[in-house]
């Protein structure tokens, strides 16, 4: 496990805000941290897989105004097969295998309710291994994964 400190957390927080910032701009924002240190820390965080920097499309700005979370009940022994097949579909933004009420959870984007309905009934519902689906429309997302910040408890306090 990568050991983090307060400087790492601050760098990540700034990158969450804008992943395009240069090391020199991040250093200016943090104060008392050199550009060289910031560049080194970012390289380490990337190399260790702690962070990745990428573009995050906004589905609503692209016309996909309906977002839904769907739980799937899947035949025993076919959970990973179904989950991997779902991960290949372009309307699905998230796939997770779970324990509890559903075997697989997905997040779906669609242009409207009719498109969502058709996708769930005609595509997901007809996939081999899928027994049942349960869908909730998500009208408002207050926090998404790309906005998650490293908890203070995850880094070591400076001595």
C-alpha angles and dihedrals in degrees: 000000000000114000111226132191136194092275091055090050092050091049091050092047091054091047091051087056092049122355091191095069118118122237089251092054091048090050090052091051094048096045120208091039120102124229089241092056091048092049091048093047093049090050091050093047090050095044092049092049093241090127139011126196117220145139116272113206117217106227094199092055088053094053099265095123098158117077122182138179114217129191117204130203107211134192113266112270094018101080097105092042091054093042092052091049090050091050088062094059117100097218091059117087099176136026124184134168112225144186118229132031096003132032096210130022124200138177116219131196122203139168093237143349093271092055089048092050093049092047093051097043101035102034111022097029091053096048113118109257098024111122103171141355131207117192135193122187111227108212096176134029114192098180131015132188094265088060095051114118127206108263116244089240090064097070133062119250115239115254 
